[in-house]
Amino acid sequence: MTVETGSAADPDPATDRDVVVVGGGVAGLSAAVFTARRGLDTLVVDPGGSILRRNAHLENFPGFPLGVNARRLLDLLGEQAETAGADRLTARATRVAVVEPGDADAPADGARFVVESDGDDRIRTRYVVAATKNAVGYLERIDGVGILDRGKTYVDTDERGRTGVDGLYAAGRLAEKPHQAAVCAGHGAEVGVTILEDDDAPFYHDWVAPDGYFSDRDRPIPPGCEEIDEAERREREAASLDAMRGRFAEPHPDDQETHPSLRED
């Protein structure tokens, strides 16, 4: 579900979430897919300006041997996150604040952060994923976050995207990953899985297996995994093929974007 800022679709300005992802590029959306599929209540906060939209034709993303329209890829990733159960809020995050014990914003469910937006939203959450390209202003007032200035601005993390603040992660370019869509998407997925591991949930194996793969070997089906029979497999494949035919039937309707300094008023 896409929630417009200040709309009646989200009447409560202090919404509790499990995960808030700041940034709707490939890293943020990939992280959201994994946390949402696991059942964590996930919200992606993004004003809609991913730099990938400036790419004239993306030619190094796995699975597209002749390349793909970058705006189409972003649309598909957003649709995938929503299908997985994530919500999307069209807004710019302006501040992430740590909730201290005893604060009015500290509900019983253990929220550790409040995310504020330019639409006057206040979202309480247990986990935050910073997945903006270089913007870090919304993190600057948090003690323990290492901000690195190397000509571009980054957030200091370990290899799995953890920052120095428990529950706060950075993904993709912001976490010093190479500026390639495939790399950032992969790191976003890794950060999503890292949150699942850090959440003290049972081992999670996000995989759809053929009927009997585990059960016919007298093994329990792992959490997050499912077995499907041949009829269900064919049904899902048919739905997938139908969706892809529809999404790629026509050129993307949006105009090609360019660098802001080159736009004509």
C-alpha positions, 0 to 999 in steps of 0.5 A: 500500500502506498500512503500519501503524506497527510492522507486519510489513509494514515490518520494516526501520526504516531504509527508503530512499526517493526521496521522503517526503511528510509529511502526507496531505491534498490537497497531500501526496497530490497531490505523491505522485501525481506523484512516484510516477507518475514512478517515484520511490519515494514514501512518505506519512507521515500519522496520518490527521487531515486538517482537510478531514475536518471539512468538511461538504460540499466545494463548490468542488473542480473536477469536482464541480458539486454538491459532494463529500463531503470524506472521500470526496475524501480517500479517492479521492486516497489511492487514486490515490496508491497506484495511482500506486505510493506507499506510505502509513505511518500515523504522525506525523513527529516529526523530519526530520534532514539527513544529513551526509556520513560519517553512518551514515545516509548510504547510497551512493544519496545520501539527504539526510534521515532522517525519524523518526516516533512509531512509531520509524520511521527513513526515509532519503530524497532528498527531503522534502515538508512538507505538514502544515497548520501543524505545523512541529515536525519541521522546527525543528532544520534549519538553513536552513528559514525558519519564519514566524509570522503568527498561523499558522505557515508555511514560507518557500518560493519559488513552486515550494515550494523551501525554503532546504534543498536537497531539502526542499519545502513544499506547500499551506497550509504554504507560505502558499497560500490555505486552499482544497482546490483551491489546495492540491491544485494546489500539491502537484502543482506541488511534485511536478513541481518535484521531478521537474525538480530530479531532473535527469531528462529532461523529463517529460510526464504524459499519456495520448495517443491512438494515433498522436498522436506516433508518426504525426508521426514524433515520439518519445513524451515520457518519462512519456507513453504512446499507447493505442489505442481498445480500451485507451481504452475499457477504461480508461474502463470501469474508471474508470466502474465504480470511480466507481459503486462509490465513490459508490454509498453515503454515506461510512461515517465520521461527520461530524467537527467542531472538536476543541474541540466534541467530546464525550468 
